[in-house]
């Protein structure tokens, strides 16, 4: 332990006290925030570049004065030509990092905060110079960095990430790579703290390994440096000459390479210290300074300081040879301390608030001679850099400097008042029932009576977490490459052969899922053939996929069919005993989630509608939309604060509220086309008045119609069909739950039949049929009288099973959406393009007439009972109405107004289908 401490202190330029020999040795990892002051070795390629690029170049600027420990080597070594960035480029690298941090902070902040006057000071960069300390400071109040960011990002640099390939080829050590260690705590104890550098350099950081190679290190480094230089010169000779020539032509006052390629001797080493080689952070250090310090705080971590290089004349005289061997990370304050003026952060460049970064660079002699300590010289440079951004720059010599210092304290006070207002439940009085979204989607009181949030929550799936989405991708991929239904849904001579094929396909999928997650578990499963061991895993995987499909009916259209049929076979009485377990599990709904955590009261709160309703823009002004968003956010904050318990966290409440919000968004996007078509019907047609040339009456046998209706009867027939579709969509999640219960029933099995559309699984659907009857009865009461048949086809050759039924009605928005889009876009196109308007006027009689023609043809021909070769399959039954509508869609390209659809962007009714 004493030897380890001795070796660790050899990398400690700050001079920490070595730990006592009797300090107990421990293998348990310490928490990172326990290390207040620690030093870590820089990657060797980066350290070598910095030592030569900063120290030797700075010595050349000081009349080639030699530094301790390198004077002999420097004198004996070949001349070094250093390629460095110009002043503007170096400062641009530092400013770019600050702007990126401000961007992250800005876009992570809620929109309501960005508009506040007291928030604007965070969008200002701050620059201060100190002539006595020879430093230049750049401060931003962006996202900041954590301790891990400092170590794994700044502590590596691009030179380390490049892996120094030429060195790796020459290394002969066969020992495994170790994590970097050597953290020296300022209280005298030694802490070995691994840092995750799995993608970085191959060289060893272990103190023990360094001690073993101590005698050979100088020779090896010298050999490796020479090999690297030779290889670099062989590969990039012409490129280097050009770069040096360009550098010499620059007016940069920092670089010491003002000579062209003709002055570079063959034996001269070219050291590239630009951002392309070592990153912008260290490129700025090489160009401008001899040392750099970063003070930073992120929102979720403490304040830390990172330091590398020389920061005093004493260090330059006594420790220049080791200044770039290590970097230092320390926590100067206690855990949880806030950065405020009262806490000592009262200078212009200091960080104040929840996050920010201050970069302080000790300038070299060239930078000082170039006037970088004079803020008046810096203003034009910084203003030029930020002119294309939305941010500003302030200097410590500006008149408003004191206001900027006080801005953070004012922000803290304003933020406290703002949060109190946000969490004040009284602020919601009078606006809790504000109308959110479009009037079409939210004004149906009849719908809300039977479809309250609490009732809907029983069938609303819970949002997927990030981990569950990874499982979803696995299940979706397995179904995508699976041909299960093709293999089993075909005629077999014997039922036992089909059973064998079913078991073969199901077990293949089950083995694949386990193997993809855990290869060893998959091997064990193949050897033991014990699938019941993973019963909970299978249930969870399949439940996630089913939940995702319910929330997104337009997704997984092919994959879901194969999945649900595979599960249907797996739970059947003929196969379940062979598997030894059931793959069927309940869907994780919002109601179930809250019930398990005693949080059902949330669903009855008076603000639940406000917190979960979708904010639909429509034709509202920006001010109205902002007001509705703010009202919704307030309602969410109130409910999270009111109902949070030990069993139900605010994050759980947030997930439940937004899961309900997802349902509301689904209903809006799918009901809106139906509501608009209903509005078109009631606006452009009347049951009592017939416009000349626009009678909706139909006669059986004429133009393919299978029904005979008068104008009034056809009007009501179309209206009640659209109303029925709207209520079905409104209750879609409940119907989907019932459909899955029927499909995965252990008692009601299916039969494989040829229905005229291929081999289909015909299965009775008692739960879905009952739910559909309830909807039909409600609609019949709503429209007062019913036109046509009330027969619901389900479990026969027309609608073989619940999956066919549920898929049929998810197509309603796909039918009506393109029609609504065409009618809405037509007027916009004509307003923008006079040529299109003249074409519509001359060819179709104008916008109003072509709109009326399209609606007339749709309401007459899409509800005429056509689409089948007999009355029973089409006609006026519940299923036949959908058949007629699809038949109209299939004939659209034969209609005279089809070019209008194409002109407005129509591509098809069915959308994407894999």
N, C-alpha and C positions, 0 to 999 in steps of 0.2 A: 504493500500500500504506500509506503514511503517512497519507493522508486517511482510509482505511478504519479504521486504528487509532485515529485521532483521534475519528472518529464512534463507534466502539465504546466508547471511554473515556467518552464523554458519557453512556452508559447504565450506567456502572459506579459505583455509590455507594460501593463498597468502596475505591475509589481505587487500582486496580492501575496499575502503571507501563506507559506506552505502549510498544509494541515499537519497536526501532530501525528506521530507514528501510531499512537494507540487508538486513533480514530477507527471505529468499527467499520468493517467492510460489509457492504450489503449488495445483494443482487436484485432487490426489488426496485423497479423504476420509480424515480421521484416525479412528482407533478411538475410541469414546466414552470408554473408561476412561483415555485419555491426558490428558483435560482434568480437571485437579485442582480448578480454581477458575474458574468461568465465570458470567457474568451474561447474562440474556436479557430482552428487553422483555416486559412484561405486555401482554395485549390492551388496546387503548385504552378500550373501554367499561368493562372491569373496573378498569383503572387510574384512570379518572375517578371511578368510584363509590367506590373505596377512598380516593382522595385527599380527596374531599368527605365521604364517610360516616365516615371515621376521623379525619382531621386536623381538619376544620372542626367536627365534633361535639365532638371532644375539646377544641378551643379554646373552644367555648361553655361547656363545663364549667369551664374555667379563666378565667371572666369575659371571654369573647370576646377573648382574647389572640390577636393576628394572627401568622401564621407567615411566614417569609421567602419571598419570591417570589410569595406569593398574597395578601399583605396588602391591596394595592390592589384586586385583583380581588374579593377577598372582601368588602371594604367596599362596593364599587360594585355588586356583584351583588345580585340579589334574594335575600330570605331563603330558607334551605334547611330544609325539614322532612324529617328523616331517619326512615324507618321501619326499626326494627331488632328483632331477636328479643329475647325476655326471657332472663333469666339461665338459667332451667331449660332452655329450648329450645336456647339456644346450647351449653350444656354437653352436652345430649343429642345434638347433632349430632356433637361430638367423641367422645363415648363410643360412639355408634353406629358410627362408623368403626372404632374399636378392637375392638368386639365382632365386627364383620364380619371383621376381620383374624384374630382368634382363631378364629372359626369355620372359616375357610379352613385355618389351620394345624392345627386339631384334627381335622377330617375328612380331611385329607391324611395324617395320622400313622397308622401301622399300628395296628390295634386292640390288639395286644399291648403297645404303648407307652403307650396312654392309661390303662391300668389300673395302671401303676407309680406308687408313691407319690412318687417324685422328679419325675414329670411334672406333678403337680398345680399346682405354683407357676406354671406357664405360663398357667393359667386365671384369674389374678388381675390386675386392673388396679391400677396404682400411681399415687398422687397425691402431689405434693409442692409446697409453696409456698416462695417465697424473698422475704421482706419487703424485704431490701436491694436485690435486683435487680427487685422488683415483678413477679415472674413466677409463673405457675401451670403445672405440668408434669403431663402425663398419659401414662403409659407402658403399653404392652402388649407381650407377647412373641408376637404373632401372625405372620402371613405376611410382613409388611414390604413395602417397595416397592423397585423397581429405579430406577436413574437415569432411565430412560425414563418410568417411571410418574410420577416427580416432575415432569418437564418437561411431559409430555403430559396429565397430570391436574391436579395442583395449579397448574401454570403457566398453565392456561387458565381454569378456573372457568366457571360456568354462563353468566356474562355474555358470555364469548367464544363459547361454544357456541351461544348464541341468535342469533349472527350479526349482531346489531344491525340488524335489517331496515330501519329508517328511515334509518340512515346509508348502507346499501348502495344505497338508491334514489336518494340524492343524490350518490353518488360519480360523478365524471366520468372518472376514470382508466380507460384501456382497456388498460393493461399487464397481462400475465399475473400471476397470484398467485405469490409466491415463498415459499420455505421460510424460517422465522425463522432469523436468524443473529445474530452478535455474541457469540461466546464468547471471553472474555478470560482467557488462562491466567496463573497467578500468577508464572510465570517470565519474563514479558515478551514471550512470543510470542503472536501472534494466530492463532486457529484459527476458521475458519468451519465450523460444525457444524450441518448441517440437522437439524431436528426434524420428525417426521412429524405434521403437523397438517392432514391432508387434509380432515377433516370439520369444521374449525373456521372461524374468521373469514375475511372477504374482504379485510380491510385489509392493507396492505403492511408487511413487517417489514424490508425491505432497507435497509441503512444508506445506500446510494447514493440510493434513492428518498426517504428521509427528508431527505437533504441537499438534494435538488432542491426539496422542498416546504417547506424550513425557513422561508422568508420568509412563506409563506401559511398555515402551520400554525395559528397563533393565531386568525386570522380564521375559517378553516374550522371549527376546533373550536368556536369560539364560535357560529357560525351553526348548526352541526350540533346543538350542545347545545340551543339555543333551539328548533330545529325538533323535536327529540326531546321536549323538555318540553311543547311545545304539543300535539304529537300524543298524548302520554301523557295530558295533561289532558283533551283532547277525548274520548278513548275510555274513560277509566276514572275520570271525575270523581266519580261517585257511589260507585264501589267504593273509591277512595282515601279519600274522606271517612269512609266506614264503618270502614276499616282504621285510620285515624288515631284515630278516636273510640275503637275498641277498645283501641288501643295506649295511649291516654291513661288509660283506665280500669284498665290493668294496674298492678300494684304493683312492676313492674320498676324496680330502682334504677339501671339502666344507661341506658335510653333517655332522651333529652332532649325527647321529644315527649309531654308529659303534658297536652296540650291537646286539646280536641275539635274537630270539623270546623268549628264556627262561628268558631274563631279562625284558620283558614287563609284567608289573603287570596287573591284571584284571581291575583295576581302572584307568589305564593310557589311556589317549586319543591319538588316532592315527590320525594325520593330514596329509592327502595325498596332497602334493603340486607338483605333477608331471604333465606332459603334458596331460596325459589321463584324468585328472580331471579339470585342469584350463587352458589348452592350452599351447603351447610351449613358447609363449611370456612371460607369467607370471610365468611359470615353471622356465625359465631362470633367472627371477628376484629373485625368492625364493632361487635358488641355488647359485647365484653369488653375489647378491647385496642387497642394501636397498632402491634404487631408480632408476628410469629409465626415460630417456627423449628421445623423438623421434622427430627429425626435418625432415620434408618431404615436397615435392612439386610434384604434378602431372602436366602433360602437360597442362591440362585445368583448373588448379586452382592455388591459391596463395600458398606461403610458410607458413606452420603452424608448431607449436611446441606442442607436447603432453607431459605431465609430470605427474608422479604419484610417491609417496614415499618420501624419505628423500634425500636431496641433499646438506646438510651442517651440520656441527656440531651443529649449533644453532638450526636448525630444529629438530635434534635428541634429543636435550635436552628439548626443549619447545613444540614441536608439534608432537612428536612421536605417541601420542594417537589418533590423527586425520589425520595423514599423508596418511592413506589409506582409508579414508572415501570418498574422492573425487578424481577426476582427472581434470587436467587443460588443456585447449586448448586455445592457443593464436596466434595471427597473428602479429609478431613483425615488419613487414614491411608494407608499403602502398600497396594498391591493384595494381596488374599489375607489381610490381617491379621484376626485373630480378636478378637472383643470379649470381653475377660476383665478381671477385677479387676487382674491383673498388668499389663495394657495400659493402665490408667488409668480403666477403666469401673467404678469402685468406689463410686459414689454410689447412693442409693436409687432415683433415677429413671433411671439409666443402663440402656441395653440390654446384655444379656449373652446369649451363646449364638449360635445360627445365624440367628435372625431376630427382628425386633421393630421397634417405632416409638415414639419419644418426641416428643410435641407440647408445645412450650413457648410460652406466650403471655404477652407483656408487657402487663399489665393497664392499662386507662385509669383516670382519676381516679374515674369513677363506680363502676367495679367495685371499686376499692380502698375507696371510701367505703361500698360495700355489704357489706364484710367478706369478700371473696373471698380475701384473703390469710390468713385464719384457717381452718385445716383443720377446726376444730370446727364451723364454719358450713357447711362443704362436705359433711360426712359425710351429713347427712340428704338432701341433694340427690342425691349419687351413689348412695346406697343405694336411693333411690326409683327412680332410672333403671334400675338393674341387677336390681331385685327379680324381674322376670319372666324373667331369663336364668339359665343355670346357672353364671355366673361371679360372682366376688367382687371387692371393692375393698379395698385396703390404703392406709394413709396413713403418711407418714414419721414422724409422731409416735406411731404405734402401738408397743406393747411388742415385737411380733414383727418390727419393721422390720429389725433386724440379721439375723434368721433368713432373711428374704426376700432380703437382699443375698447371703448365703452360699448360697442355694438353687441358684443357677446353677452354682457351682463343684461342689456335690455332684451335680448332675444330670450334669455332664460326666464325673465319675468313674464314676457308676453306669452311664451310657450306654456307656462304654468296656468295662466288665465285661460288660454285657448283650450287646454286639455280639460280644465274644470268645466268649461262651457260645453265641450264635446260630450262629457260624461254626465251632464245635468239632464236628468230625465224630464224635468219640467220644460226644457227647451223643445221637447218633442210634442208638447200639448198643442193641439190645434193643427198639427201637420202629420200626425201619425197615420191618418187615413188619406193622405195626399194621393191624388190620382197619378200613378206611375205607368209609363208605357203608353201605348196607343189606346184611344178610347174603344176601339173595336175589340181589343184583347182583354180589357179589364172591366167593362161596364155590364157584363152579363151577370146580373144578380141571381138569376135562376140557377146558373151554373155553379155559383159560389155556395148556394144553399146546400146542395148535395155533395159538393166537392171542396170542403173546407181543407185548410192546411193540415189539420190533425188527421183527417181521414185520408188525404192523399199521401201523407208521410208513411203510412203503412206499406205503401207500394213504391216509394221513391228510393232507389238504390243510393247507397253512400258513395261519395266520391272516392276514386282510387287514390291511394298514396303512391309515392315514387317507387317504393319497393313492390307494390302490387302491379304497377305498370310494367316492371321488368318481368314479372311472372306472366302478365298478359301477353307480352311479346313472344315468350316461349310457347305458350299454348297456341297462339295464333300461327306461329311458324310451323308448329307440329301439324296443325290442321291444314295448313296451306300445302304441305308436301304429302298429305295423306289422301289416299284414294279409297277410303273405307266404304262409302256408299256405292261407289261403282263396283266394288268387289262383292258386296253382300246383297244389294237390292237388284237381283236378277233371278231368273228361274233356275231352280236346282231340282235334280231328279229326286233327291231325298232330303228331308228336312235336316237330318243329322249332318249332311255335308254343309248346309248353310250355317248350322250352329258351330261347326268346326271353323268355318271361314270367319264367323263373327268373333269367336274367341281369339283366333289368330290376329285379327286386326286390332281388337281392343287391347290385348296384352302387349302388342308391339308399341302402341301409343303409350301405354303406362310405363313400359320399360324405358322408352325414349325420354319421357319427361323426367324420370328419376335420374337417369344417366346424365342428362344435360345439366342437372343441378349438382350431382355428386357422383363422380365416376366410380368410386369405390362402392358406394351404395348400389349403383346400377349393376356392377359385377356381382355383388352379393344377391341382388334380386334375381338375376338370371340364374345363379347357381341354386338358390333356395326355392325360387318360384313362390314366394310368400308375399302376395300383393297387399294383404290385409295389414301388414306392418306399416304401410304408408297410407293408410286410409284417410287420415286427417289432411295429409299433404295433397292427395288427389282431390278431396272435396274442396279444399281451399283454392286450388288452382282452377278447377272448373267453375267454382262459384264466382271467381274474379272475372273470368271470361263471360259468363252469363250476365253478370252485373253490368259489365261494360257494354254489352250488346243492348240491354234494355235502355241504358242511358243514351245510346247512340244508335238508333235503329238503322241509320244509313250505313253503318260500318259492318264489317265482317259478314257480308251478305252470303258469301259462299262458305266461308269457314264455319259460321254459326250453324248452318244447316247440317254440315257433316258432324259437328260437335254434338248437337242436340240429338241426332239420330244415333250416334255412338253411345251417348248416355242412355238413350231410350232402350237400346239393346242391353246395356250393362245392368240396368235395374229390372229387366224382364225376368219373370219366374224361371225361364229356361236357362238363363246364363248367370244370374246372381249367385246361385249355389256354387258354381264352378269358380267364381272369383273369390268368394268368401267374404265379401264386404259390399257396401253400397257406396257408389260414387255421388249420390245425390245429397246435397246439403241445402239448407235454407239460404235465401238471398239476404245479404246484410243490408237492411233497410234503415232509414233514418229513425223510424218509430221503434224498431227493435233495438237499435243502438242506444237511444235515449231511455227506453224502458229498462234496460240492463243497468243503467247508471242513475235511475230515479230522477230523470230529467224531463218527463213528459209534460210538466207544467209549462215548459218553454213553448210548446206547440199551441197553447191556448192563450198566450199573451196577446194583448191588444196591439202590440207593435210587430207581430210576426209577419203580417202581410206587407208592411212597409219595408221590413228588413230583407224580405225574400223576393219581392217583385222586381222584374227586370225593368231597367230604365231604357225605354225605346225612344230614339231620337225623333223619328217621324219628321214633321214639319215644325217642331218646336224650336224656339230660339236657344242660343247658347246659354243665356242666363237661366232660363227655365230648366234646361238639362242639368246645369251645375247645381241648381237648387235641389233638384230631385236626387242627384247623386249624394249631395251633402246630407239630405234627410235620411237616405238609406244608410249611409255610414254611421250616422248618429244612432239610428235604431239598432244597428248591429252592435255598436259599442255599449249601449244600454243593456241589451239582452245578455251580452257576454259578462258584464259586471254583475247583473242581477241574479243569474242562474249558475254562475260558476261555483262548484263545490269541490270537495276532495276527490269525488269520483268522476266529476265532469269538469274538465279543465276549460279555460277560455278557448283554447285551440280546438277542442272537441266541439264546442258550441259553434265556433266559426265554420268548421267543416260541415256540420249539420245544416246551418243556415244557407251556405252556398250550395249544398247539394239540393236543397229545396229550390234555391234560385236557378239551378240548372234545369230543374223540371219546369219551372215557370218560363224559362227561355225556350225550352223545347215546345211547350204548348203555344207560345206566341208565334214562333217561326212556322209551326205546322198549321195553326188555326187561322193565321192572318190571311193566307190565300183563299181559304174557304169563306171567311167573313167578307173579303173583298168581292168575291164572285156573287155572294148573296146580295151584296150592296148593288152590284151591277144589275142583277135581275130585278130588284125592287125599284131601282132608279130608272132603268131604260124600258121596262115593260110594266104593264098593269093588267090584272086579271079581268077587269071590267071594260077596259078600253083597248081596242085593237087599232094600231097604226097601219096605214095602208102599206101592204107588201111585207108586213112583219107579224103575221099571224103564226102562233106557235102550234096550231092544230096539226095533228098527224093522223094518217090513215094506215091501217095495217096492210102490208104488202106494197106500199108506195115508198119508193126510195129506201127500201130495206127495212122499214119500220115493222115491228111486230105488235104494236099497240095502236089503239084508236082513241085519241083524246081530243077534246075541244081545246080551244085556246086557253080558257080558264082552267080546265082540268090539267092540261100540260104545265101551265104555270105553277100550280100547286104541287104537281108531281115533282118538278125540278126543285122547287123550294124545299119540300120536305126531305128529298134525297140529300140535298146539301146540308140541311139541318141535322140529319142523321149522321152524316159523315163527320160533321163538326163535333157532335157529342161523342162519337167513337174515338176521335183523336183526343178529345178532352179527357177521356177515361182510358187512354192507351196503356198507361203503366199498370193499371189494375187488370186490364184484359191480358196483358203480357204475363203477369203473374199467374193468372188463371190458366193461360195457355200452357205454360211450363208445367204446372201441376198436372194437367191432363196428359201432356206428352210424356212425362216421367212417372206416370202412375204405375204402381206395381200390380194393380188389380185389373185395370182396363188395358188390354193388350191390343195390338194392331194386326191387320192382315195385309199381306202384300198382294196387290191387285193391279191389273192392267186397266186403267181408267180411260184409255183412249189418248192419254198424254204421257204414255210410258208407264213403267212400274211405279206405283205410288203406295205409300203406307196409309191405309184407310183405318182410322181410329175414331171412336166416339169421343166427344168432348163435353162431358156433362157440366163442368164448372164454367167453361167459356161460353157454352150455350146459355146457361142461366144468366150470366153477366150480360150477355148480348140481349136477352129478352128484357132485362131490366132497363137497359138503355132504350130499346125500341118502345117500350111502354111509356117511358118518360117523354120521348119525342112525340109520340102520338097524342099525349095529353097537351103538349106544348103547341102543336099545330092545329088542335081542335078536331080536324077530320083527316082521315087517311085515304090516300088514293093508291090503288094497286094492292098487290099481295103482301102479306106479312110473313111469308115463309123464309126461314133462315136456313140456308144450306150449310151443313157442317157434319163431317163424318160420312160423306158420300162421294160419288165420283166427281162432283163439281168442286167441293172443298174437302179434300181427303182427310185433313187433320187440322189441329189448332195452329200448327206452324204455317200452313197454307193460308189459313184465315188471317192470322196476324200480319203476315207479309203482304196480303192483298190490300189491307187498309192502310198500311204505311206508304202505299203508293199514291194516296189521294193528293198530298201536297205536290208530288211529282207531276200529276196530271194538271192541276190547277195553277201551279206556280208559273210555268211557261206562258200560259194564257194571260195571267195578270201582268207578267213582265212585259209581254208584247204590247199590251194596251197602254201601259204606263210609259214605256220607252218611246212609243211611236210619236207621241206629242212632243217629247223632248227633242227627238231627232229632227222633227220638222221645224221646230223653233230655231235650231242651230244651223240647219242646212236648207237654204232656199230651193236648191235643186231637188232635194228629196220631197219637199213640200209640193213643188210643181208636179213632180211625178205622181204623188199620191192624189193630188187634186184632179189631174187629167186622167189617170188610170183607174181610180177607185172612188172618185167623187168627193174627196176630201177626208180629213181625219175623222170627223164625226160619223160620216157615213160608213167608212170601213170598220170603225169600231162597232157600230150597230150591226153591220153584216156579220162580223165574227161572233158577236154575242147571240145573235139570232140563230145562226147555224149551230152553235154549241148547245143552246138550251133546247133546240128542237131535235137535233140529230143525236146528241150524246145521252138522251133520256128517252129513246124510242123503242127500247126492248130489243135492239139488234145485237149481233155479235155471236149468235149460236144458231144451230140448224134446227132447233125445236123450241117451242114456247117454254118448256119446263126449265131448260138450261139458261134461257135469257129472260125475256119478259119483264114483269114488274116486281119480281121477288127481290129480296134484300140484296142477294148476291148478283142478280141480273142487272141491277142498276150500275154496279161497277163494271160489269162486262160490257154494257153499252158505251160507257165512257171510254174504256180502253179501245173499243172498236172505232170510235170517232178519232182517237189519237192516231190509230194506224192508218186512217184515211186522210190525214191532214195534208200530205203532199199532193193530193189530188184536188184540193180545194183551190178556188181562184185567188184567195188571199194568202196562200202559202208564201209568196215572195215577201209579204209584210213581216211574217214571222222570221224569215231569214235575215231580213234587213235589220231587225231589232235584236239580233244576236242569238236566235234560237238554234240549238244544236241537237236537242232530243228530249224526250220525256223521262227516260229511265235513269239518266245520269250514269255515273261510273258503276260498273258491275264487273267484279273479278270472278 
